Structures are given as structure tokens and as C-alpha cells.
């Protein structure tokens, strides 16, 4: 170290060329070979073996994970996606007015999908009942409207008959009024004729009295002669 600190290259060169240094170098090489052959190489081989073992284990776990993922996806498709598609088709059928179709699936579980499907079936049943009630009410209302229309037609025909009867009555009244008017005029004419006849009769009576008086006077005169 002193030579190194003093940078005495000659002394360092002499030391390196000395037999002691050669022995040290050989010992160092031997130690290095020992470490390489007995420590490093077995460790490298063991590390490679561990690496291949871990790689095999990782591949095994990857295969198991892929199989498990495939099974999970298949289960999800069978028990979730298929049912969701069934619910979508069922909702579309209900929206289009089909209240008869049912879901082709037995609802036995209590998971969320089964509860949704059960709710859809209950909604369909309620809608069917409501539509049936509305249809029955519409039929009843239609029957009532038909009865009202028939009553209106009957009332209209009766009104027309009454109007016709009133027209006939008015015509009869006009005829009766004309007849009464004619009878009144005839009675007036008869009255005038009777009065004229009475005047003529009175005048005839007066003429008869005058004739009687004249004839009596003539008779008296004839007796006096």
C-alpha cells in the first residue's frame, strides 16, 4: 500500500515479478476455479433447474387458469348471458303486445337473474289481467253505446212519428177550422135567408090583411047597394 501511495512503479513491478506473487496468483486462480466449479456453476445449474421448474409450474398454473377462465365464461354464458338475452326477447315480446308467451326457463333459483325473470313474468300476468279487464270494460261500454244508439234511433223514429201525427193533427185542425168557417158562413147565409123569408112572410101577411080588408069593404059596399 505504501508503494501504491508513493506511486513507486518499479517496486510494484518487482513485487509482481517475485515468486511469492506467482504463488499468490496461482493460489488466487485456484481459489477462483474452486469457487467457479464448486460454488458458482452448481448454483447456476440449480438456478437454471429452478427456473425451468418455475417455468413449468407457471405454465401449469397458466393452463389451469385458462381452463378455469373458460369454464367460468361458459358458466356465465349459460347462466347469465343466455338468460339476459331471454329477458330481452321477453321484454320485446311484451312491448309488441304478446302477453301469452312465457319464458322457456324454470325459475328455481333465488339469484338476481331469476328474480328479474320472475318479476317479468309477474308483470306480464298483471298486464294480461289489466288488458282483459279493459277489453271487458270496452265490450260493456260498446254494448251500452249500441243500446244508447238503438234507443236514440227508437226515440228518433218515435219523434218522427209524433211529428207526423202532429202534422196530421195540424192538417186536421186546419180542415176543421175551414169546415167551421164554412159552416159559420152557411149559418150566416141561412140566417139571412130566414130573415128575408120572415120579411117576405110579414109583407105577405100585410098584403093578405089588406086584401081581406079590401074584400070586406067591397062586400059591405055591395050590400049597401
C-alpha positions in Angstrom: 0.0 0.0 0.0 2.9 2.3 0.7 4.3 1.7 -2.8 0.9 2.4 -4.2 0.6 5.6 -2.2 4.1 6.7 -3.2 3.4 5.6 -6.8 6.6 3.6 -6.9 6.1 1.7 -10.1 9.4 -0.1 -10.0 8.9 -1.5 -6.6 5.4 -2.6 -7.7 6.8 -4.2 -10.8 9.4 -6.1 -8.8 6.8 -7.4 -6.4 4.6 -8.6 -9.2 7.5 -10.5 -10.8 8.6 -12.1 -7.5 7.9 -15.9 -6.8 5.7 -15.0 -3.9 3.5 -13.1 -6.2 3.4 -16.0 -8.6 2.4 -18.3 -5.8 -0.3 -15.9 -4.7 -1.6 -15.6 -8.2 -1.7 -19.3 -8.7 -3.5 -19.6 -5.4 -5.9 -16.9 -6.4 -6.6 -18.7 -9.7 -7.1 -22.0 -7.9 -9.5 -20.3 -5.5 -11.3 -18.7 -8.4 -11.5 -22.1 -10.2 -12.7 -23.7 -7.0 -15.4 -21.1 -6.5 -16.4 -21.3 -10.1 -16.5 -25.1 -10.3 -17.8 -25.9 -6.8 -19.9 -22.9 -5.9 -20.9 -20.8 -8.9 -21.5 -23.5 -11.5 -23.7 -25.6 -9.2 -25.6 -22.5 -8.2 -26.1 -21.6 -11.9 -27.2 -25.1 -12.7 -29.5 -25.1 -9.7 -30.8 -21.7 -10.7 -31.4 -23.0 -14.2 -33.2 -26.0 -12.8 -35.3 -23.8 -10.5 -36.0 -21.5 -13.5 -37.2 -24.4 -15.6 -39.2 -25.8 -12.7 -40.8 -22.4 -12.1 -41.5 -22.0 -15.8 -43.2 -25.4 -15.8 -45.2 -24.5 -12.7 -46.1 -21.2 -14.2 -47.2 -22.9 -17.5 -49.2 -25.4 -15.4 -50.9 -22.6 -13.5 -51.5 -20.7 -16.7 -53.1 -23.7 -18.2 -55.2 -24.3 -15.1 -56.2 -20.6 -15.2 -57.1 -20.7 -18.8 -59.3 -23.8 -18.2 -60.9 -22.2 -15.2 -61.5 -19.0 -17.1 -63.0 -21.0 -20.0 -65.3 -22.8 -17.6 -66.3 -19.6 -15.8 -67.0 -17.9 -19.2 -69.1 -20.9 -20.3 -71.0 -20.8 -17.0 -71.5 -17.1 -17.3 -72.8 -17.5 -20.9 -75.1 -20.4 -19.9 -76.5 -19.0 -16.7 -76.3 -15.2 -17.2 -75.9 -14.1 -20.8 -78.4 -16.6 -22.2 -80.9 -15.6 -19.5 -80.3 -11.9 -20.1 -81.0 -12.5 -23.8 -84.1 -14.4 -22.9 -85.2 -11.4 -20.7 -84.5 -9.0 -23.6 -86.5 -11.1 -26.0 -89.3 -11.4 -23.5 -89.4 -7.7 -22.9 -89.5 -7.1 -26.6 -92.4 -9.6 -26.9 -94.3 -7.8 -24.1 -93.6 -4.4 -25.8 -95.0 -5.7 -29.1 -98.2 -6.8 -27.3 -97.5 -10.5 -26.9 -98.9 -11.3 -23.4 -99.3 -15.0 -23.9 -95.7 -16.2 -24.4 -93.8 -17.4 -21.3 -90.1 -17.6 -20.6 -88.7 -21.0 -21.5 -86.9 -21.5 -18.3 -87.9 -23.0 -15.0 -87.3 -20.3 -12.3 -86.0 -22.3 -9.3 -83.1 -20.2 -8.0 -83.1 -17.1 -5.9 -80.3 -15.2 -7.6 -80.8 -11.8 -9.1 -81.3 -13.1 -12.7 -84.1 -15.5 -11.6 -85.7 -12.7 -9.5 -85.7 -10.4 -12.6 -87.2 -13.2 -14.7 -89.9 -13.8 -12.0 -90.6 -10.1 -11.9 -91.1 -10.0 -15.7 -93.5 -13.0 -15.6 -95.5 -11.3 -12.8 -95.6 -8.1 -14.8 -96.8 -10.0 -17.9 -99.5 -11.6 -15.8 -100.6 -8.3 -14.4 -100.6 -6.6 -17.8 -102.7 -9.5 -19.2 -105.2 -9.1 -16.4 -105.4 -5.3 -17.0 -105.8 -5.8 -20.7 -108.5 -8.4 -20.1 -110.3 -6.0 -17.7 -110.0 -3.1 -20.2 -111.3 -5.4 -23.0 -114.3 -6.5 -20.9 -115.0 -2.9 -20.0 -114.7 -1.9 -23.6 -117.1 -4.6 -24.6 -119.6 -3.5 -21.9 -119.2 0.2 -23.0 -119.7 -0.8 -26.6 -122.8 -2.7 -25.7 -124.1 0.3 -23.8 -123.3 2.6 -26.7 -125.1 0.3 -29.0 -128.1 0.3 -26.7 -128.0 4.1 -26.4 -127.7 4.3 -30.2 -130.7 1.9 -30.6 -132.6 4.0 -28.0 -131.7 7.2 -29.9 -132.9 5.6 -33.1 -136.1 4.5 -31.5 -136.6 7.9 -30.0 -135.9 9.5 -33.3 -138.4 7.3 -35.0 -140.9 8.0 -32.3 -140.2 11.7 -32.6 -140.7 11.5 -36.3 -144.0 9.6 -35.8 -145.1 12.2 -33.3 -144.1 15.0 -35.6 -146.0 13.3 -38.4 -149.0 12.8 -36.1 -148.7 16.5 -35.1 -148.6 17.5 -38.8 -151.7 15.3 -39.4 -153.4 16.9 -36.4 -152.5 20.3 -37.6 -153.8 19.5 -41.1 -157.0 18.1 -39.5 -157.3 21.2 -37.4 -156.9 23.4 -40.5 -159.5 21.3 -42.2 -161.8 21.6 -39.2 -161.2 25.3 -39.0 -162.1 25.6 -42.7 -165.2 23.5 -42.1 -166.3 25.5 -39.1 -165.6 28.7 -41.1 -167.7 27.3 -44.0 -170.4 26.2 -41.5 -170.4 29.7 -40.0 -170.8 31.3 -43.4 -173.5 28.9 -44.3 -175.3 29.5 -41.0 -175.0 33.3 -41.6 -176.4 32.8 -45.1 -179.3 30.6 -43.7 -180.0 33.3 -41.1 -180.1 36.0 -43.7 -182.3 33.8 -45.8 -184.6 33.1 -42.9 -184.7 36.8 -42.1 -185.5 37.6 -45.7 -188.2 34.9 -45.7 -189.6 36.3 -42.5 -189.7 39.8 -44.1 -191.4 38.3 -47.1 -193.9 36.5 -44.9 -194.6 39.7 -42.9 -195.1 41.6 -46.1 -197.3 38.8 -47.5 -199.4 38.9 -44.2 -199.8 42.6 -44.6 -200.8 42.2 -48.2 -203.2 39.5 -47.2 -204.7 41.7 -44.5 -205.0 44.5 -47.0 -206.7 42.2 -49.4 -209.1 40.9 -46.7 -209.9 44.4 -45.7 -210.4 45.4 -49.3 -212.7 42.4 -50.0 -214.6 43.2 -46.8 -215.0 46.7 -47.8 -216.2 45.6 -51.2 -218.7 43.2 -49.7 -220.0 45.9 -47.4 -220.5 48.2 -50.3 -222.2 45.6 -52.3 -224.7 45.0 -49.6 -225.5 48.7 -49.3 -226.3 48.9 -53.0 
